[in-house]
Amino acid sequence: MNDALEHFQSVLDQCPVDHPDRAAALTNLAWARLRGYIENDFQDIGSVTSLFHEALALRPQGHPDHPLSLYYLTEALNWRYSKEDIAVYIHQSAQLYCMLLPLCPEGTYLHRMAAGENGVDYVIDECNNLPTDASDEGIHLRRIVLQLCPPDHQYRADALNTLSSALRSRSKQRGSIDDLDECIQFRREAVSLCPEGHTKHDTYLNNLAHSLQHRFDYQGKFHDLDEAISLHEEVLLLRAVGHKNRNTSLDNLGGALCIRFNQHGNIDDIDRAISLLRESLTLCPPGNSFRNKTLNNLALALKTRYSKLDASGDLDEAINLYYESLRLTRLDDPTRNRNLLNLSSALCSRYVETQKNEDIEEAIRLCQESLASRHPAEGFPRRIEEAIEWARQAEVYQHESALEAYQTCLELFDNHVMTRSSVISRREAATTFHRARSLPVDAASCGIRHDNLRQAVELVEQGRGQQWSLASRLRTPLEDLESTSPELARKLSEFSKALTDPQGLAASTDRAAADRAETQYRKLMEQWRAVVAEIRNLRGFSRFLLPLSYEDLQAAARHGPVIILIASRYSCSAIIIPTLGEPRYVALPSVTLTDLNNLKDRFARAIRHASIMGPKLPRNDLIVLLRTVWNEIMLPIVNVLQHDLKLKFLSRIWLCPTAAFTSIPLHAAHPFQTNADRSKEPCLEDLYICSYTPTLSALVRSRRMMKGRVTPSFATIGQSQPGSGKGKALLAVDSELELVRKLVPATANRTTICGDAATRAGALEALEENTWVHLACHGKQDPTQPYDSHFVMRDGPLTLLDIMEKDIPHAEFAFLSACHTAVGDKETPDEVIHLAAGLQFSGFKSVVGTLWEVDDAVAKHVVEAFYKNMFKDLEKDGGVMDCTKAAWALNRATHAVKTKVPLEQRMVFIHIGV
């Protein structure tokens, strides 16, 4: 062997880099050294793989010996893995086999070697036996292995099982429903490949049941839970008395029945669950590794029965079992945190009975320990659930840690959303946690009850509009940073641009491609965070891109007070942020969250009814509702504005509604009352000029961007003939565009885009190139996916996603004469995801939008009155078109058209921004 190695080395030495036989010489020397390595006569396997790599580089794809070089390299990697047991080598081999097998036609010598049990089958089997790795790289490997297993391959079921396990783990870490759906799809296929009688049939059924139950936890669909229970029953039958895994099946079925009892309250379910879990405990005597898990599950079932049926003795037994389970659970066990929370909940229940403070103190301490002792495998979703439970317990039992709990929740939630690479998946992350939807308003309500109005403002702001907040962080102006550290400003700008590239906005349907995109995004996000951390070390930049403090947020009220309306299950109230000084609390004692939900439903019905009424008929239903809004919501606020803040008549105010308040037309509040002297009691818009803002940060950002203004240009965009299936023709659009064009000052560069020119691309270009825009067309709100809400153009939709891609810092004003442009979705009202907010985010500082359907035949009256007031006395303003006059112009317009336009069509328009 030594002589052969010397001769092969001598031949290689005589073949320089450009020699035609160098690849063959490299291969021969490497193969000889590999034989020596296999027989333990040669130890330097690293040099073997290096030689094969070099030979492969000289035989690129298309070279006749390319497949052979691939094969030799896999052989070297396989042998190295078999001796060193380092997973990276079998990973590399699997990737090479994906390239090799398509190049080996059946019947050829190379195919017999590569496709045999010592070739690809060996690689597949070894990969299937590796520990579950839920990282992006680990899942990428599993996809490669599955690709190597055609439908009839002996190892396909195992490959499906290992990939689905990794997907389920990643789903638990990151909260991705796509991963879970794909996991269930693969597990169904694995079951179909291993029918009854197969040695792994029960295992694959059990795994499918777990995944279905996991999806039920996310989505609450009862058919998933029922199917999981049916599968657990089937597995238990297959694991008769004496089967080594019977105890786990008893545990699994008992746990699933306990969950179903929680949903439906069938006593038979909980009694059977406890019976199954007691049997399981007898199979796990002291010393059994599963005993701690069974103790915890039995305790949970007993606590559940106590909570629903007040069963005597169950609670104390549950607490004792929880303590025993914790004593047996290692500190590094990933299930320990869940056990801590379960015990905490049981202690809270006992506190209600006994009123012993030590129980509630211990319960809160356990919640805090659960969060502090984070296991590496535990992702944000589980930690968020733990923090929410802490906040819930602290609220219910009025513990002093409640505000700290809410702060923790919001920080974890923000970090979780930041891990998602697309706005679609960020919204998915926001909607997954049903108990998290009210966090911002509940946190603010808690701050109010703790007499900490400043923190209440900070918390409600931190928790609302997180989608816009993250996107805004990636578009932060860097002028101040550039003057301090140009290099850090350059780095941050580059990473921010990469993170906001268009491909990151929409979700991919190709799961493997989506995985690669997610991996790239996370690496970029880590680099972005590292640069931000460096910037915060600079003098004067310690709070760079951190949530704004009250002092920073108060800049939103520079030109008039901002009123945050908080709709929480604990209380409904308002906080007024004045231009200077401390925030003011306004109690709304006669309003509850239930009242608000009823009120918004009644408004929706009244608006629909009004739309089919004649224009001259009185809108009695609306009048009653607007009077309610005035008396119970806005009048207490107006009293504080008038008497405490001494706010002048027709001053500007900004409304910042939350949760259920976002669906109520607060600006239209009206007493509809005549005084004894026959004078009419003023309404809100008689007293003040009302605007809305999605968040305080959005208004602060718009004000900052007002610094640099350019020569105005005005585009009117209209589409009256959207095309077949895209909506009815809008007969008044063309005349509306002509009307607006005539009213716009001649000093502005004017452009009209309509008819065939009003395409998606044409409208986007007009938005980018003009500072002022008037858009008249169909607007469509998508109730299930708000990012797909759109304006209807000739060739297709101009979506909210399209608009969000654009960064138009010079933009100033947009009038959206289209339906549903300023109303968010029901699932996440506090994210304020709608077309008007999208335009504000892209750069438009001042936007007029609509809350419901617009009648284009009467809307033109509002439009005409608006622009006449907008450009009134332009000479006195120095000929400057001022977008900050929009709120005043809309106020004057709706007053001017009272006799021409019915009430619901005057109320439909609102102003957002500066």
TORDO-208892 format. One record per residue (C-alpha): x, y, z. Coordinates in pm, whole numbers, plus 32768, in hexadecimal, padded with zeros to 4 digits. Layout:
BEGIN
XYZ...
END
This chain:
BEGIN
800080008000811A80EF805781C180AD7F07807980F17E52804682367F1181A682A97EB8816F825D7D44801C830B7D3F80B4843B7DF081D184407CF280D8843D7BD08013855C7C6F815486257C9C818C86097B24802D868F7AD5802188077B0B7ED588BD7B3C7E8C88DD79C87EF2877779727DD486AF78C97E1B857E79A57E2F86367AF27CC985D77B587D1484667B187E5A847F7BDD7DA585257D017C9784197CFD7D8F82F77CF37E5B83807E177D2083CD7EE07C8C82747E9F7DCE81C87F0E7DDC829880497C6B8249808D7CB580D380777DCD810781717CE081CA82567BDB80B382457CE37FB282A77D6B809783BA7EB980C083087E83823282BF7DF4833283B07DE1847F82F27C7E846482697C7185DF82487D7185D3812F7CA384C580807B67859680717C3286C680087CC486057EE07B6C85887E767AE286ED7E937BF8876F7DB67BBB865E7CB47A4786AF7CB47A92881E7C777B5987B87B417A3286E47AC8790C87D77AD477A787837A7477A48707790B78FA8661792378E084E978D3798A848F7A1E78C385857AF377D984747B7D790083947BD679AC84AC7C95786A84EE7D537855837E7DAF79BF836A7E28798C849B7F06785184057FA2791282C57FED7A20838980A2791F84508168785B831681C579938266824779FD8399830778A483AE83A978A5823B840179EC826484BF79CC83C58552784D83DA85827846854C852776F785A28486777A86A68393781D859782BC76DE84CF8289762B861B824477208668812E7700850980A1758385278090759F866F7FD3769285D27EDA75AB84A87EA1749685987E3B757B860B7D23760584AF7CD574D283D07CB3742F848D7B907579845D7AD1757982E07AFE748982327A0A73F780EA7A8474BD7FB97A10760D806B7A15772D7FFF7AF17734814D7BA675BD81377BF175ED7FDD7C8D76FB80677D71764F81AF7DCA74ED812A7DF975497FF87EC6753C7FB7803B76A2803380677659816E7FA0752C824F7FBB7469815E809B7583816D819A757C82EA8190740082F981B673FC820482D8751282BA8392746A840C835F731E838083DC73CD830C851974608462856973C38523868F72A8861286347335876185C8722F887385A673228976851F72F689F483BC742D8933835673AE87F583FD72608809834873128850820173D18709822F728D864D827671F686D28135732786578075730584FD8111719484EE80B571EF85537F5372D084207F4971A8833E7FA370AF83097E876F4C82977EE76FA581237EE870F081477FA5711A806E80DB718D819581AF708D829781386FAA8270826670D182AA8350714083D682846FDE846782996FD78429840E712684CF845670D585FF837D6F7E8626841D70198611857A710A872985256FEE87FA84936F1987C785CA703A882E86AB707A896685DD6F0689B485E46F0E89AA876170408A89876B6FC88B8C86716E4E8B69866A6E3B8B1E84F56CF08A81848D6D838A3883326E85895383D16D7488A284956C92887383676DB387DF82A16E0E86FF83C86CAC867183CF6CAF863C82566DF48573826F6D7B84AD839B6C3D844782E56D1483C381C96DF3830582BE6CBF825C83556C4481FC81FA6D95815A81AE6D8A808D82F06C307FEA83066BAF7F1C84296C9C7DFE84716DD37ECB84206EC57EE085446EBA805D85476D43808885066CF780E586706E1D81D786826DB58296854B6C4882A185B96CB8832A87086D8E843686636C6F84A385806B8884BD86AE6C85859C87636CA1868586386B2886A386106B0886F487826C1C87F8875E6B5F889A863D6A22889F870F6AE5896288166B388A64870A69F38A7D864A68E789EC872C68458916861C6786880086CA67A5870785AD691F870285E968EC86AE875967E485A5871268C484FE860E69EA850787006919845A880D68A2835587146A0C830C86B16A7B82FC881E696381FE885D69DD812F87366B45813787B26ADA80CE89116A2A7F9D88816B6D7F4287CC6C307F6789126B7F7E6989EC6BD27E1F8B586D407DC08B676DAB7E968A3D6EE57F5F8A8E6E4780A98A1B6CEC807A8AAF6D2981818BBB6D7382928AB86C34823E89FA6B6B824E8B3D6C0A83A38B826BC984238A226A5B83BA8A176A1D843A8B796AB3858B8B2469E685AE89E468A085518A9A68F286568BA2690F875F8A9267C486F589F8671C87088B4D6799886F8B6966ED88BE8A1E65A587FE8A3D657C87AC8BB06524863C8B85656085A28CDF65A3844C8C4866D584DE8B98677B85648CD3672584338DA967B583498CA068E884298C79693284138DEE68FA829A8DEB69EC826B8CC56AF383488D696ADA828E8EB56B1381478DF56C3E81E68D486CCE824F8E9A6CC180E68F156D99808B8DE66E9781978E4A6F0A81428FAC70148215905D7151820C8F8E709B81FA8E40710F83108D546FA883608CE86F1D83868E4A6F4A85028E5E6E8885338D1A6D6884548D886D5884FD8EDD6D3A864E8E2F6C2D85D38D3E6B5E85368E546B7C86748F236B0887408DF969D686618DCA697C86798F3C69A687F48F3668CA88048DFE67B687378EA567CC88138FDA67B089548F0A667888DD8E5365C988088F5A665A888590A466A9871990F66712870292626876868B929B68E786A89131699F87F2915F6A7A878F92866ACF864391E06B2986FC90A06C1187EB91586CC186CC920B6CEE861390C16D7A874D901A6E7B8779912F6EE4860A91126EFE862E8F986FDB87628FB970C186B190B170F985A08FAD712886908E88728B86FA8E3272D3886E8E247334884C8CB471F987898C54713C88478B406FEC87EF8BE2704888888D336FC989E18CD86E6F89588C836E68889B8DD16EBE89DA8E8C6D9C8A8E8DE46CAA89748E306D0589798FA16CE88AF38FA16B888ADF8F186B2289DD90206BAA8AB891386AE28BDE90B169A88B0B90C269F48AAD922C6A2E8C1B928168C88C66921468508B679316693E8BAD943669AD8D1893F86B078CB694716BFF8DB493E66D188CB393DE6C5D8BF592CC6C428D2091E26DA78D91922A6E258C3391DA6D4D8C27909F6DE08D6C90166F418CFD90766F0F8BBA8FB26E9D8C808E7D6FD38D598E9270B38C278EC170128B868D9170738CAF8CB971CE8CD68D5072308B678D22720B8B5F8BA9726D8A158B0973398A3289C2722E896C8906711B8A55897D70B88B5A887D70038CA5889C6EA28C0E88816EC18B4889C46F688C6A8A7B6E558D568A066D4D8C668A8E6E078C5C8BDA6E1A8DD78BED6CA78DF98B956C508D058CAC6D228DD38D9F6C6D8F118D356B198E668D536B5F8DE98EB26BF18F348F226AB88FE68E9F69BB8EF88F376A638EFC908B6ACF906B907D6C3F901B90A86D3F913390996E0290868F816CEA90B78E7F6D8F91D88DC36EDB911F8DB76E238FF08D2B6D8290BE8C166ECF91618BC16F6C90068BA16E4C8F8E8AC56E6D90AF89D36FE8909289BA6FD38F1B89716EBE8F5288746F89905F87C370BA8F7B87B16FE38E5D872F6F4E8F31861870AC8FA885B671168E42856B70208E30844870A28E9282F16F5A8EF482496E418FDB82B46D4D8EC0826E6E008DDB83646E1E8EF884616CA68F2084626C878DA684826D668DBF85B66C888ED486406B458E1186106BC38CC386976BAC8D2D88046A3A8D6588466A7F8DD889AA6B7F8ED789306A8E8FA3885C6A1E907989806B78909F8A1C6BB3920E89BB6A66928B8A426A6F91A98B756BCF92278BC06B5B93918B9F6A2E934D8C7D6B1A92B78D806BFA93EB8D6F6ACC94CA8DAB6A5D93FE8ED96BC094168F636BB495948F396CCE95878E3D6C3F96398D0B6D91966B8C686DDC94F88C696C7894B28BF66CBA95898AC26E0B94E28A846D7A93828AA16C4D93B989C06D32945688BD6E34934088D46D2C923488A26C6592D287846CC292E786166DEA91FE86406DEE91AE84CD6E1C931F847A6F0E934E859B6FFC9240851D6FE792BA83B770289421842B716093B784E971F1933F83A071AC9494830272269575841872CB96B78396743E96AF83EA74AA981D83CC750F983D853C75C596F08536767F974783F47715987B8498778C97AA85C277F39661852077DC965483A2785794EA839A7749946784877644953183CB76B6948F828676A9932F831A7552936283B174CE93F0826C754E92C581A574BB91C282937371927E82AD7353928B8132739A91168116729290C9821D718A9196816971C891118009707F90BE7F5870B48F477F64709B8F5E80DE6F3E8FF280D46E738ECD80516E708D6680C66EF88C5A7FDB6E2B8B267F816F678A567F466FB789DA80A57125898A805E71548AE27FC1709C8B7E80E7718D8ACF81D672B88B5B811A72228CB9811F71D98C9D8296733F8C2D82D973CF8D50821472E18E4482C173438DCC841D74B68DF083CF747B8F52835073A88FA3848274BF8F2B856975B6900E84B374BE913184C0749091018637760A90F4866C7631924485BA751292DA868575BD926187C676FF93128756763C9451871075A0944C886C76FF945788FD773895AA8859770796DD892D75A8976889007523962D885674DA954C898473659536892C7395951487B472699453872171E893F3887A7074942888C77031959B88F0701696308A4B6EF0970C8AAF6FC598438A73700C97CF890F6EA1976F88CF6E2398BE894A6EB49956880B6D7C98C987616CB099CE88206D859AF687B06C649B9586F16B449B1A87C66AE79A1088C46ADE989F886669CA97CF89046A0D9659892E68CA9599895E690994538A166815933289F2687992268AF067B291148B9B682691AB8CE567B4930F8C9A676893FD8B7C67FC95588B9768C696658AE86A1997048B1B6A4D98648A956BB498BF8A3C6BCF9A3C8A456CD29B0C898E6D819B488AD96D6E9AA68C2E6CE699658CBA6BE798828C0F6A7E989E8C8369A097778CD86833977A8C6D675096708D02663795E78C2A656D95458D42643A94EA8C74650094368B61657392CB8B67662291FB8A5E64DE913F8A246429928B89ED652D92F388EB651491AA882E639991CE882563BB933987B664A292E8869363B691D3861E628E92C2862D635393C4856563A092C18459622E926B843B61C493D9843A62BD943183276246930F824E60DC93798282612794E6823361D1948580EA6085940A805C5FB5952F80DA5F54965F801060409789803E5F36986680E15EBB976881E25F2C97A28349603C96B583C85F969678851960629541857061A895F985346132972885F760E796508729623F95AA871562FD96F286E362479785880E62BC965A88DB642396918869640897FF88CE636A97CD8A23642C969D8A99657F96C189EF65D298178963651D99038A5565F598A08B83672998D98AA966AA9A298A28666D9A9A8B8E67DB9A5F8BE268509B0A8AA067779C3C8AE6678F9C628C5F68DF9BCA8CBF69B69C088B8C68FB9D478B2169159CD989B868A99DEA88C8677F9DD087DF67D39D22869369259CAF871269AA9B6E867F698C9A2387366A0098C586D7693F978A872A6A049648875E690395348792695B93D287FE68B0927D87DD673392A287BE674E942087B267F29400865866A2939585C265DA94BC864C65C7960F8594663496DC86C1666B981A85F564F7982485A164819826870E6354990D8725625799668836614299B3873A60AB9A9488405FF69BE28825600E9CD989475EF19DA289DA5F559ED189095F3A9DF287D160B19DF487A3614B9CA28758623E9C00884763919BEC8794641C9A9B872865899A2E873C65DD9AB585E165399C04863666289C25875A67709B9786D468239B318595683E99B685B3694A98D7852369A9976F85656AFA96CB85926B389550858B6C44957686986CFF969187416E41961F86996DA2963F85406D4B97AB85866EA497F486176F46975A84E36E6D982383F46EC2996784AA7037991F8496701C98DE83206F799A3382E970CE9ADC82FB71329AAE819170279B27809E70439B387F246F8D9BE27E066E279B597E0A6DA89A767CF96C4399F67CED6BCB98AF7C506A5E98547C246A3896DD7BF868E996487B9B686194FF7B1B66EF95087ABF66F293C979EC67AC92C57ABC676691A679CF6699906B79D2665F8FD27B29671290EC7BE265E591BF7C4064DD92997BA5653193C97AD2655B950A7B9C64A896087AC5650B973B7B90668296FB7B9E66E797AE7A5D662298E67AB666BA98DA7C16681998D37B8567CE99FA7AA2673A9AB87BC7686D9A7F7CA069589ADD7B8468A69C2C7B5C68B89C787CD06A2C9C287CF56B049D647CDC6BAF9D9A7B8F6CF99DC37C496D029C4C7C876D779B577B7E6C359A9E7B2C6C0C993F7A9D6AD598727A586AE196F77A38699C964E79D56902954F78E969FC945C784F6B1F951978EF6A9894DC7A4F6B47938E7A7A6BF093017BAD6D46936E7B306CC594C17ABD6C24950B7C0C6D5C949F7CCC6E37957D7BF66D4D96A47C336D5996697DAA6ED496687DA46F0297997CC76E03988B7D5B6DE4993B7EA86C6799587E9D6B7B98477E216A0398277DF5699496C07DB76830966D7D4367DA94FF7D02675693C77DA867FB93757EF467E692137F7A682A91AA80DD689A903F810468088FC7825168E08E8D82666A2E8F1981EC6A36909482166B7F90B4815B6ABF904B802369D09174804769EF923C7F076988934A7E1268F292BC7CD369B593217B9D697A92C87A2F6A67919D7A246A5F91287B8C6A68918B7CF96B4F928E7D906B7B91E87EE46BDD926180396D1A918F80146D6F92477ED16D4D93937F846E19932580B26F4092CD7FD36F65943B7F747026953880406FB596937FD2703F978E80CE6FDB98BE7FF86E6A98577FEC6D79993E80A16C049909806B6B1897FD7FE5699D98077FC1691096A57FA367BB96C47F01677F954D7F1466C9945B7FFC675593C8813F68AB9470813368CD94C482A6683B9398835A690E927A83E168BF9109840267F89066851969098F6E85776A12907285D0696A91C985F46A8F925186BE6B7E920E859F6ABD931484D36B01926983866A4D932982736A9293E881326A9A954281CF6B9494CF82D76C66943281C26C78957C81066CD4963282486DE7953282866E70955681246E9996CC81596D4C978781346D32986382696BC498BD82426AB897CF81BC694097DF819168A99682819A675895D781BF66BD94F782C765BF944381EC65279441808F6526958B7FD1641295F47EE464D896927DC763A597547D52639C98257E93650C980C7EF76565990E7DEE64AA9A167EBA658E99D47FE466BF99CD7EFF66659B1C7E6066269BC67FAE67679B31803C684F9BB67F2C67A59D0B7F2467F39D2D809769499C8C807569C29D8E7F7868F89EB17FFF69CC9FE4804C6AFA9F3E7FAC6B91A0937F656B86A0E880D86C4D9FAA81166D5CA022802B6CDC9F437F146D529E0D7FD26C769CD77FC76C639C6B81336BFF9B0381806BCB9B5882F06A8D9C13828D69E59ACF821D69339A89836868A59BEA8371683D9BD7820267889A8A823D66D89B1C836C665F9C4882A365FC9B69817E651D9A82824964709BB182E064409C4E818863949B2080E762969ACF81F9616F9B13811761FF9A527FED62A0991F808861F798288177628797FE82D3633996AE829C63EA9737816664689867822564E1979183476596969B826666C19783822767CA97A78336691A985483476A56979E83B46BA8983A83FD6C3899988421
END
